[in-house]
């Protein structure tokens, strides 16, 4: 038997169990296993961590084992498939069809030989979903105002391209997860993909086209044709993974440049679909499309307000009168960062916020590792601006470029603009004047970087 036969059966087995097709990572794990690769090599092929690859692999082997009624793992998978084919050939040959029939109401249509795809304009009794790559959350935080805004944009104002923008840990993915659950029945197709798995547009295009039924017994010519024919909510997470790091321009990586054409088509074509992008930073193309088209919107996600206290309460922190100070210090309520620092307060100060805040300078702990990922993406001139802002006691205006910065006025303004698009610099308006500043955690991180480089 060949791998394509195994892949089809594995896909149907997983679909029968979960109602979802194989994810891109699961397929990569199966292919790597079939080619006798270890997890390190498979993780490299998938451009993911070995830990994450092993976790997904473990879940995959459990599903396959349950469906076949025997222990199947990475070491014996290939032999088990060949043995099952020989000893149960008739059952094995029909597994895909039987599994497909049992879950066709819940899974994506597949290219099963001799099947009869529905007509292009056939309505679906419920949305066809591929959410195999959507993260799972045990405790979702209520973001009612954001959800209301997004629903208005997408369902009432028919936005074609919406970008959720914010620092890591701020809650973009959790918010998108809640949004999908609330609006998925308004679309024929709901698909979630992580761009770290699809750095090349052609890979994603092939993957997406395979999910839609062919039009009049012929393949649709492009993804945009499919989105015109079938109202679809397409979520692309980790957009920053296809943006060139270390450059001021905010352009796409060389092998990701064709995403630019797709985003433009989404923004400017006539259709009933919506593309939702989740990102740490906004490419210059998205900003340009927003200036040109009313169908393009960006929602920057800020930190939590009063609901941030629920995190501290769950962590059983003490000194409640100091909670607001703690929340304001740690990026105005970034959920992930608050959880990290709350754990540190428990470990180091037995839950006393007052004792923790008595220390100076500001403690970053494991937040420093997260900020490093952001800092590594900025250009050299942006680092100069960050360093300058980190030494300002108050928010500043941009009436004049600081004389101490070794860059011209145009590069200075561009740097501030792109730092805002990277969510590292914030702006507030006082007396009709825009003032720019760094959150305390970011300011402390930049100062520490400057000290370590001197």
C-alpha positions in Angstrom: 0.0 0.0 0.0 1.2 3.6 -0.6 1.1 6.6 1.7 -1.8 8.3 -0.1 -4.0 5.3 0.7 -2.9 5.4 4.3 -3.5 9.1 4.5 -7.0 8.8 3.2 -7.9 6.1 5.7 -6.3 8.0 8.6 -8.1 11.1 7.6 -11.5 9.3 7.7 -10.7 7.6 11.0 -9.8 11.0 12.6 -12.9 12.6 11.0 -15.1 9.8 12.3 -13.8 10.3 15.8 -13.5 14.1 16.0 -15.7 15.5 13.2 -12.6 17.2 11.8 -10.2 16.4 9.0 -6.5 15.9 9.6 -4.7 19.1 10.4 -1.6 20.1 8.4 0.5 19.1 11.4 -1.1 15.7 11.8 -0.6 15.0 8.1 3.1 16.0 8.5 3.5 13.7 11.5 1.9 10.8 9.5 4.1 11.4 6.5 7.3 11.7 8.6 6.4 8.5 10.4 5.8 6.7 7.1 9.3 8.0 6.0 10.9 6.7 9.3 11.7 10.2 10.5 12.0 11.0 14.2 10.1 13.8 16.0 13.0 16.2 15.7 13.0 15.9 11.9 9.2 16.0 11.7 9.2 19.2 13.9 11.7 20.8 11.6 9.6 19.9 8.6 6.5 21.5 10.3 8.5 24.5 11.5 7.2 23.9 15.0 8.7 22.9 18.3 9.5 19.3 19.0 7.4 19.4 22.1 4.3 20.7 20.3 4.8 18.0 17.6 5.1 15.2 20.1 1.9 16.5 21.9 -0.1 16.4 18.6 1.4 13.0 17.7 0.4 11.5 21.0 -3.2 12.6 20.5 -3.2 11.3 17.0 -2.0 7.8 17.9 -4.6 7.6 20.7 -7.4 8.4 18.2 -6.1 5.9 15.6 -5.7 3.2 18.3 -9.2 3.6 19.6 -10.7 3.4 16.1 -8.8 0.2 15.2 -9.1 -1.4 18.6 -5.4 -1.9 19.2 -2.4 0.0 20.4 -0.9 1.9 17.5 2.0 4.4 18.0 4.8 6.0 16.0 7.1 3.0 16.2 4.6 0.4 14.9 2.3 2.6 12.8 3.6 1.6 9.4 3.8 -2.1 10.2 0.3 -2.0 11.8 -1.2 -0.4 8.7 0.3 -3.0 6.4 -0.8 -5.8 8.8 -4.3 -4.5 9.0 -4.5 -4.3 5.2 -3.4 -7.9 4.8 -5.5 -9.5 7.6 -8.6 -7.3 7.2 -8.4 -6.2 3.6 -12.1 -5.9 2.9 -12.8 -3.9 6.1 -9.7 -1.8 5.6 -10.7 -0.9 2.1 -14.1 0.2 3.3 -13.1 2.1 6.4 -12.9 5.5 4.6 -16.3 5.2 3.0 -18.0 3.9 6.2 -16.4 6.5 8.3 -17.3 9.2 5.8 -21.0 8.1 5.8 -21.1 8.2 9.6 -19.7 11.7 10.0 -20.5 13.5 6.7 -22.9 15.9 8.6 -20.0 17.1 10.7 -16.8 17.0 8.6 -15.4 18.6 5.5 -16.2 17.1 2.1 -13.3 15.0 0.8 -12.3 13.9 -2.7 -13.6 10.3 -2.4 -13.6 8.5 -5.7 -17.0 8.1 -7.4 -18.6 10.6 -5.0 -21.0 13.2 -6.3 -20.1 16.6 -5.0 -23.0 19.0 -4.3 -23.7 21.8 -6.8 -21.8 25.0 -6.3 -24.8 26.9 -5.0 -26.3 24.2 -2.7 -26.9 25.6 0.7 -25.6 23.8 3.7 -27.9 22.8 6.6 -25.1 23.8 9.0 -21.7 25.2 8.4 -18.9 22.9 7.2 -16.1 23.5 9.6 -12.4 22.7 9.7 -11.3 24.0 13.1 -8.7 21.3 13.7 -6.0 24.0 14.3 -8.1 26.2 16.6 -6.5 26.4 20.1 -8.4 25.1 23.1 -9.1 27.4 26.1 -10.2 26.2 29.5 -11.3 29.6 30.7 -12.3 32.3 28.3 -12.4 35.9 29.4 -15.5 37.9 28.6 -14.7 40.5 25.9 -18.3 41.6 25.2 -17.5 45.0 23.7 -15.0 43.6 21.2 -17.3 40.8 20.2 -20.1 43.2 19.6 -17.9 45.4 17.4 -16.6 42.4 15.4 -20.1 41.0 14.9 -21.3 44.4 13.6 -18.4 44.7 11.2 -18.7 41.2 9.8 -22.4 40.4 9.8 -24.0 43.8 9.4 -21.4 45.9 7.6 -20.1 43.0 5.6 -16.4 43.6 6.2 -14.2 41.5 3.9 -10.9 41.7 5.8 -10.6 42.2 9.6 -7.4 42.3 11.5 -7.1 41.6 15.2 -4.0 43.3 16.4 -2.2 43.0 19.7 0.8 41.9 21.7 1.3 38.2 22.5 -0.9 37.1 25.3 -3.4 39.9 25.0 -6.2 37.6 24.0 -6.6 37.8 20.2 -6.9 34.0 19.7 -9.3 33.6 22.6 -11.4 36.4 21.3 -11.5 35.0 17.8 -12.5 31.6 19.3 -15.5 33.2 21.0 -16.4 35.0 17.8 -16.3 31.9 15.7 -18.7 30.1 18.1 -21.1 33.1 17.9 -21.2 33.7 14.1 -20.3 30.4 12.5 -23.8 29.6 11.5 -23.8 32.6 9.2 -21.3 31.0 6.8 -21.3 27.9 4.7 -17.7 27.2 5.6 -15.6 28.0 8.7 -11.9 27.3 8.4 -9.0 28.1 10.9 -5.4 28.0 9.8 -2.1 28.9 11.5 0.3 30.6 9.1 3.3 29.2 10.9 2.3 26.0 9.1 1.8 27.7 5.8 4.7 30.2 5.2 4.2 29.7 1.4 0.9 31.0 -0.1 0.8 28.2 -2.6 0.7 25.6 0.2 -2.3 27.3 1.8 -4.0 27.8 -1.5 -3.8 24.1 -2.3 -5.0 23.2 1.1 -8.0 25.5 0.9 -9.1 24.6 -2.6 -9.3 21.0 -1.6 -11.9 21.8 1.0 -14.5 23.2 -1.4 -16.6 21.2 -3.8 -15.7 21.5 -7.5 -17.8 23.8 -9.7 -19.7 22.0 -12.5 -17.5 19.0 -12.4 -14.3 21.1 -12.7 -11.8 22.5 -10.2 -12.4 26.1 -9.2 -9.6 28.2 -10.5 -8.6 29.9 -7.2 -9.4 30.3 -3.6 -11.1 33.6 -4.2 -13.5 31.9 -6.7 -14.4 29.5 -3.9 -15.0 32.3 -1.4 -17.3 34.0 -3.9 -19.3 30.8 -4.4 -19.5 29.8 -0.8 -19.8 32.4 2.1 -16.8 31.5 4.2 -15.3 32.7 7.5 -11.5 32.1 7.1 -9.3 32.7 10.1 -5.5 33.0 9.6 -3.6 33.1 12.9 0.0 34.2 13.5 0.1 36.7 10.5 3.5 38.0 11.8 5.1 34.7 10.8 5.0 35.8 7.2 6.3 39.4 7.8 10.0 40.1 7.4 11.6 40.6 10.9 14.2 43.3 11.5 13.0 45.6 8.7 11.2 49.0 8.9 9.0 48.5 5.9 6.6 45.8 7.3 6.8 43.6 4.1 6.2 39.9 3.6 8.9 37.3 3.5 10.2 36.4 0.0 8.3 33.1 -0.1 5.1 34.7 1.3 4.8 37.6 -1.1 1.8 36.1 -2.9 -0.3 36.5 0.3 -0.3 40.2 -0.7 -2.3 39.5 -3.9 -4.7 37.3 -2.0 -5.4 39.9 0.7 -6.0 42.5 -2.0 -8.4 40.2 -3.8 -10.3 39.6 -0.5 -10.5 43.4 0.2 -11.6 44.5 -3.3 -13.7 41.6 -4.7 -17.4 41.3 -4.5 -18.2 38.3 -2.1 -20.0 37.3 1.1 -16.9 35.9 2.8 -14.7 37.3 5.6 -11.0 36.9 6.2 -10.0 37.3 9.9 -6.3 37.9 10.5 -4.6 37.6 13.9 -1.3 39.3 14.3 1.3 40.9 16.6 1.9 43.6 13.9 0.2 45.1 10.9 1.9 44.9 7.5 2.0 48.2 5.5 -0.3 46.6 2.9 -3.1 46.1 5.4 -2.9 49.7 6.4 -3.0 50.8 2.7 -6.0 48.5 2.0 -7.8 50.1 5.0 -7.2 53.5 3.6 -8.6 52.5 0.2 -11.5 50.1 1.1 -14.4 50.5 3.6 -14.4 46.6 3.8 -11.1 46.5 5.7 -11.0 47.1 9.4 -8.4 46.6 12.2 -9.3 46.1 15.9 -6.4 46.5 18.3 -6.9 44.5 21.4 -6.0 46.2 24.7 -5.5 44.8 28.2 -8.3 43.8 30.6 -10.1 46.3 32.8 -12.0 45.1 35.9 -12.0 41.5 34.7 -8.2 41.4 35.2 -8.9 41.2 38.9 -10.5 37.8 38.3 -7.1 36.4 37.2 -5.5 37.7 40.4 -8.4 36.3 42.5 -8.0 32.9 40.8 -4.3 32.9 41.7 -5.3 33.6 45.3 -3.2 36.8 45.6 -3.4 39.0 48.7 -3.4 42.7 49.2 -6.4 43.5 47.0 -5.9 47.2 47.5 -2.7 46.8 45.4 -4.2 44.9 42.6 -5.0 47.9 40.3 -1.4 49.1 40.6 -0.2 45.7 39.6 -2.6 45.5 36.6 -1.5 49.0 35.4 2.1 48.2 35.7 1.9 45.0 33.7 0.8 46.4 30.3 -2.6 47.5 31.5 -3.9 44.0 32.1 -2.3 41.6 29.5 -4.0 38.3 30.5 -0.9 36.1 29.9 1.5 38.5 31.5 -0.7 38.9 34.5 -0.9 35.1 34.9 2.9 34.9 34.6 3.6 37.6 37.2 0.9 36.2 39.5 2.7 32.9 39.5 5.9 34.6 40.4 4.2 36.5 43.3 3.0 33.1 44.7 6.4 31.5 44.2 8.5 34.4 45.6 6.2 36.3 48.0 3.5 33.7 49.0 0.9 35.7 47.2 1.6 39.2 48.7 1.2 41.8 46.0 2.4 44.6 48.4 5.7 42.8 49.1 6.2 42.2 45.4 5.6 45.8 44.5 8.0 47.0 47.2 10.9 45.8 45.1 12.5 48.0 42.5 13.1 48.0 39.5 10.1 46.3 37.9 10.4 42.5 37.9 9.8 40.9 34.5 10.5 37.2 35.1 9.3 35.0 32.3 7.7 38.0 30.5 11.2 38.9 29.4 11.3 35.8 27.1 8.1 36.8 25.4 9.2 40.4 24.9 12.4 39.2 23.3 10.4 37.6 20.5 8.8 41.0 19.8 12.1 42.9 20.2 13.9 40.6 17.7 11.4 41.7 15.0 12.1 45.4 15.1 14.6 47.3 12.9 17.7 49.1 14.2 16.2 52.5 13.9 13.1 51.3 15.8 15.4 50.1 18.6 16.9 53.6 18.8 13.4 55.1 19.2 12.5 52.5 21.8 15.6 53.3 23.7 14.9 57.1 23.6 11.3 56.6 24.7 12.4 54.3 27.6 14.2 57.2 29.2 11.2 59.6 29.0 9.4 60.2 32.2 6.2 61.3 30.6 4.5 60.8 27.2 6.1 62.9 24.5 4.9 64.7 21.3 6.6 64.4 17.9 6.9 68.1 17.0 10.6 67.7 16.5 13.0 64.7 16.1 15.3 64.3 19.2 18.7 65.7 18.3 20.4 62.7 19.9 18.9 60.2 17.6 21.3 59.3 14.6 18.6 59.1 12.0 16.8 61.6 9.7 13.3 63.0 10.3 11.6 60.7 7.9 13.1 57.5 9.4 12.2 58.7 12.8 8.6 59.2 12.0 8.4 55.8 10.1 10.0 54.1 13.1 7.3 55.5 15.5 4.6 54.6 13.0 5.7 51.0 12.7 6.3 50.6 16.5 2.6 51.6 16.9 1.7 49.0 14.3 3.8 46.5 16.3 1.8 47.5 19.4 5.1 48.4 21.2 4.4 52.1 21.3 1.1 53.5 22.5 -0.6 56.9 21.9 -3.0 58.9 23.9 -4.6 62.3 23.1 -4.5 65.2 25.7 -5.8 68.6 24.8 -6.0 67.7 21.2 -2.4 66.6 21.1 -1.1 63.2 20.4 1.4 61.9 23.0 3.5 58.7 22.7 4.8 56.4 25.4 5.9 52.9 26.4 4.0 50.6 28.8 6.1 50.2 32.0 6.9 46.5 31.3 8.2 47.4 27.8 10.1 50.4 29.1 11.8 48.2 31.7 12.7 45.5 29.1 14.3 48.1 26.7 16.3 49.6 29.6 17.6 46.1 30.5 18.6 45.4 26.9 20.5 48.7 26.7 22.3 47.9 29.9 23.3 44.4 28.7 24.6 45.7 25.4 26.9 48.3 27.1 
